[in-house]
Amino acid sequence: MTSTLTSRRLLVAAGCALVLGLTACATPLPQAQPEPVPAVAPAATTVDQSQDVLTDVGEVLAAADATLDPALLPPRVEGPALAVRTAEYARATATAGAKPPTALPTDEQVLIVPQTDVWPRTQLVVTKQPDDLQAPRILVMQQTSPREQYRLWGWGRMGAGVQMPATAAPQTGSEVLAPDEAGLLVTPTEALQQYADVLANGTASAYAATFQPDTFRTSIEAARAATVAGVQAAGTATETYTPEAAPVVSLRTVDGGAIVVGQLTTVSTVTLTVAGGTIPISDPFYAALTGKPSAASNFVRTFTDVLVMYVPPAGSAALVQLLAAEHAVTSATAE
C-alpha cells in the first residue's frame, strides 16, 4: 500500500514538473503599452516649430511686400490680416509708396502657445520692436485644421507703456478658455461686447468703469470728433462698432485671468443733408477704393479692427486692459 501511494506521489510530482516546464517554455510575447493619457493637453507646438512658422510667414510677407501683390499672401496670411494687408498694398500704390504697409517683424520676444489637442489652434507672438521704432506687435497665428499651415490671422500694435501679463512657458502651453468662461471679471465674449459699447459711448457707457483708459480709444474718439467737425451743418457723421460673435481665442494667464483676442468691424458714415452738396474725396487711397473723386450722398468707410485685451480673474480689483489693437480701413464706398 505504501509503495503504491509513493508511486502515485511520484507521478503527480512528475506531472507538475512537466506542466511547470511547459509553462516556463511558453514565454509570453511582448505587448505594446499604450501611452498614458496626459492630465492636461500638451502645448500645440514646440518652440522650434513656432519659430519655423514665423520664418515662413516672414518670407511670404517679404515677397508680397516687395511687389505689393496680395495674391502672394494666402499661403500664410488669412482673415483680418489678409484684408488689412491687401488694403495697405492699395494704399501704398495709390500714394506712390508714401504710406507703406505696416512693419511686421517676425522675431519673437514672447511666444504664447495654446495647451490643446484640438483645432483650430491659435497662438500669440509678441514681436521685437520694428526697425521704425514703433511699438512691438502682437501677431495672432492660427491653424484651422491638422492639414493646414499656420497662418497670420491678425496683428495689433501694443499700447504705450503696456506690460504683457505673465503666461505659461511655451513648452507647457496656456490653457484655452471658453468664450463664456465664468472665472473672469467678465467673460471673454462680454469683454468684446462691452468694449465696443465703450468705444461708441465713452464715459456714458454703462461699462466704462470696467476698462482702463487706453490710447486706442482716445484716438478713435479724436478721429470721430474730427469727422463730425468736418461735416458741420452740411451733414451727419456716425460710427458703429460691431464685435464678432465670439473671441478668436482666450488664453489663461498665470494669475488666473485671460488674454482675449477678438475682432470688431467699425463703419464710419458721412451723409449729406444739404441738397446739391458733395463730399470731396481727396485722399488718393479712398479715391482708389471708391473709384470716385467725390460723393453726392454718402461716404462710408469700413474698418477692420483686431483687439488683444487682458481680462483679470473674477474678484480682482484690476480693470480690463487693452494690450494691443489695429484699426485699418479695408473698404470704402461713395454714393
Sequence and secondary structure as in RCSB ss.txt:
>XXXX:A:sequence
MTSTLTSRRLLVAAGCALVLGLTACATPLPQAQPEPVPAVAPAATTVDQSQDVLTDVGEVLAAADATLDPALLPP
RVEGPALAVRTAEYARATATAGAKPPTALPTDEQVLIVPQTDVWPRTQLVVTKQPDDLQAPRILVMQQTSPREQY
RLWGWGRMGAGVQMPATAAPQTGSEVLAPDEAGLLVTPTEALQQYADVLANGTASAYAATFQPDTFRTSIEAARA
ATVAGVQAAGTATETYTPEAAPVVSLRTVDGGAIVVGQLTTVSTVTLTVAGGTIPISDPFYAALTGKPSAASNFV
RTFTDVLVMYVPPAGSAALVQLLAAEHAVTSATAE
>XXXX:A:secstr
 HHHHHHHHHHHHHHHHHHHHHHHHS            SS  BSS HHHHHHHHHHHHHHHHHHHHHT GGGSTT
TB HHHHHHHHHHHHHHHHTTTSS        EEEEE EE SSSSEEEEEEE   TT    EEEEEEE STTS  
EEEEEEEE TT        TTT EEB  TT SSBSS HHHHHHHHHHHHHHGGGSTTGGGB   HHHHHHHHHHH
HHHHHHGGGEEEEEEEEE SS SEEEE TTS EEEEEEEEEEEEEEE STT  EE   HHHHHHHS SEESSEEE
EEEEEEEEEEE BTT S  BEEEEEEEEEEEEEE 
